[in-house]
């Protein structure tokens, strides 16, 4: 888990520029929430979220202009606390004189952007949410199969890396091998990526470490991907029970996000890459409203009905 991000890191990754206090860019940001001061300009600081980035746009600066110079100085000084990471001025607005002085005295940087307040908040929130999200490390492979992020799990030695490599050879893209760092972007979206030290790398027993991007090109890898579907590989045993119709509807809960999952038996002679590829395409078809199991049920019921009608007709003829 990344517990904080520096202001400097955010400036480099979001379209912002430093207007004042470049020497203070190592201040830390601990939350993705952005505050637009409102009640503070009326003198109410009881619930002031000092730990948030403070953004001033057209509305905030216009309201501040209507205050007396004494009140502007008082309120903007109170807004500059030891916990405040930075101020952001949107829409290329000038920095209020009182804020410029108060921020300088408190060692707080002031950033600027030509973007509107809404766009600036969206960009900063998206970046900070990804960086500050709780992360969980999962043993497995993450491969993008025709736009479907497939997490392949299973016991060590079951053949996950070899299967992922075969999927890459079939034109799909590797995101992570062996360890997948997972975080919830929101209540419905799970994202996975490789640890920085393992980017583009795979371990193949008997060969060692290989660089997938070097061997197969940049189109064979992705930096991150959503986790839409889970395939769990299990060693086949005679008494094991596996889904044969595809109607179990198994799921796995990861960080509060429920992800569909199927279990596939591993047995000599089975082409796991093709099976997983087919499972991913079948999952996509189901999300688009087509269910092969329902089609089979309709066909079976239709056949039973026809046979029943034929048998009834024969009895009547006799």
N, C-alpha and C positions, 0 to 999 in steps of 0.2 A: 504494500500500500504506500502511495506517495502522500505523505502527511501535509506537505506544503509545496507551493510553487513560488519562485521569486518573481518580483515585478519584471525583472529583466527577461526572464524566460517567457513571460506572457507577451511582452513587447515584441520579442523576436517572432512569435508565432501568431500574433493577431495584428491587424493593420492599425498600429498605434505609433505615435512618435512622442519623444520626450520633450516637454516644453520647459520643464524646470526640475532641478534636483537629480541630475543624472548620476551623481555620486551616491544616491540613496536607493538605487534599483535593486539592492540585495534584500530589501524588506520582503517579508513573506506573506503570501496569500494562503489562507487556510480554508476558505469556503468558496463555492462557485456562485453563491448568491450575490447579486449586485444591488446596491441601495441607491435610490434617487431621493435625496433629502427633501422633505416636505414639511412635516411638523417641526423639524429642527429649525426652520426659518421662522417659526412662530414661537420659538423659545422652549419647545418641549423636547427634552433630552432623556427622559426617564427610560424609554425603550430604544435609545439610539443604538443601532447595530454597528458599533465601531470597528468590528473585525472585517466588515465587508468593504469592497471597493465602492467608493462614493462617486457617482456619476452626476454631472451637472449638464443639463441641456438647455434648450430655449426656455422652457417653462420655469426651471429652477433659477436660472440667471435673471430672467425677467422679474420674477417675484422678489429676488434679492435686491434688485435695483430700486424697488419701491420702499425698501426699508431705510431707516435712518443710518447714516454712516456708523454711528455708535453701535446700533444693533447688528449691522452687518459684521463689524469687527468682532463683537462678542460671540455671535453664533458661529462664525467661521473658525474662530479660535477654539471654541468648544468641540468642533467637528474634527480638529486635528489632535487625535489622541495617540498614545504610544502603540495602540493596536491597529490603527488605520493604515492599510498597506499603501494606498495611493488614491489620488483623485484623477478622474477622467473628464475632460471637457469635450463635448460632442459638437458636431456641425461647424467646426473651425471657429468657435466663439472665442472671444478674448477672455483671459483669466481675470476674474474679479480682483481688484487690487488688494482687498483685505485678505482674500484666500492666498494670494501669492506670498504675502508677508507671513501669514500664520503658518503656512506649509513649510516655508523656508526655516522658520524658527523651530518647527517640530521635526525637521529632517524627513519630510514626506514628499515624494516626487509627484509631479503633476504631468499627466499625459494628455495628448490631444488626438483628435481624429476628425476627418471630414465627414464621416458617416453620421447618420441620424442617431438619436439616442436608442431607438428600438433596434436598429441594425448592430450598433456597437455592443449593446447588451447581449444580443443573440450570439454574436461571434465570441465574446469573452466567456459567456456561460457555456457554450459548446466546448470550447477548449478546456476550461477549468473542470467541467464535469468529467471529461475523459481523463484528465491528469490526476484528479483528486479522488476518483472512484476507488472503493475498496476492491482489492484484487485477490483472486484465489488461483492457486496453481493446481492444474489438473494434469494427471499423467495421461498422455494420448497424443493423437495427431489431429491437426485441423487443416482440412483441404477444401478449397472452393471448387465445387463440381457444378459447372454451368450456372453459376450465380447462387448456388445453395451452399451455405457454410456447413460442412459436415464434420462433426467431432467424432473421431474414431477412438474408442476406448477398449480396454481389455487387459488381461494379465500380462505381465512382462514375458516376452518371448513368444507371444501368440502370433506375431507377424504384422504388427501395426505399421512399422516403418517400411517394410518391404511392400505392403499393400499401398501405402501412400506414395511410394516411389513409382509403382506401376501406374497409379492414377495420374501422376505427373507425366509419365511417358505417354499416356493416353490424351494429353492436352489439358489437363486440369492444373490447378495452381496450389502450391504448398504455402501455408501460412505459418505453421509451427510443427516441429517434430519433437516428440518425447515429453516436453513440458509446454503447456499452454497457459498463458496468463489470461485469466477471464475476469471481466467486470461487467456489471449491469449498467447500461447506458440509461435505461429507464425501466419501467415496470414490465415492458414487453420485449426489450431488446438486450440480448447478451452479446458481448463482443470478445473475441479472443485474439491474441497476438503472441509472438514468440518472445522469450526473454532476449534482451539486447545481445547477450553473448552468443545466442544460438540462431540469430537471424540468418535465414537461407541455408542453414546447415542441417544435415541428417547423419545419424549414426546407423550404419548397416553392418550387422554382425558378419565378420569374416572379411570385410573391406575396411571398415573404420569410418572416419568422418569424411563426408563429401559435401561440396558446395553446390547446391542445386542450381543456383543462379548462374554459376560459371559453366556448369555442364549442359544446362538446358535453356539458358537465356533468361532475360528479365521477365518475359511473359509467363514463366513457370512459377513465379513467386508473388506473394502479396504481403504487405506489411501487417494487415489486420483484416478481420472479416467478422460478420455476424455469425453467431452459432444458431442455425435454424433447425438442425436435425442431428440426432446422435445415433451412431451405429456402435453397438457393443459386441465385440468379438468374444465368443466363448468356445473353449475346446469341446469338441463333440464327444459325448458319451452315450452309450446305448439307452440309458434310462432318462436322459435329459429330455425335457419337454420344450419344444419350440413352436412358435406360431406358424401355422401352415396356410391360414386364410388371410392373415393381415387384419384381423378385426379385434385384436386385444386392446389397442390404443394405449400402449405403455408410454410413460412420461418420466422425466427426471427434473427435479427442482434444483436449480443452481442459482443461488443468491436471490431467491424469490421469483425467478423467471422459470416458467414451466416449459420444457423443451421436449418435443416428441422423440421417442427412442424405440429402436428395434434391436433385437438380439439375433445375431447371425452365428450359426455353428461353424467352427473351423475344422475342416477335415481334409485329408490328403486328396488332391485332385480337384478341389473346388477353386474356381477363379474368383478370389475375393474382390479384386478390383472391379470386375464386371458386375458382380452381385451388388456391391456398394453403389456403383454408378447407377444401376437399375433402381435400387432403393431410393436414391436421391431423386431420380426422375419421377418415380411413382409418388414420392412425397410432394413434388411440385404439382403433379397432376391432381392430387387430392386437394391441395390449397386452391386450385383453380376450379374445384367443384366436381372433378371426376373421381369416382371410387370404383376400382376394379372389383372389389369384394361385393359391392352392391350390384354390379353388372352380373357377376357370377350368381348371386342370389336370385336375381330376376330370371336369368336363363334357366337356373335349376327349377325354380317354381313353375316357370312356363312349361318345362319338360314334364314335370310331375303332373301338371294339369292336363296336358295333352295325352299323356299315357293313361291317366284316370278316365278321361272322356272316351278314349279308344276302348278301354276295358269295359266301360259301362255300355258302350254301343254294341260290343260283341255279345255281352250277356243278354241284351234285349233281342238281338238277332237270333240267339239260340232259343 
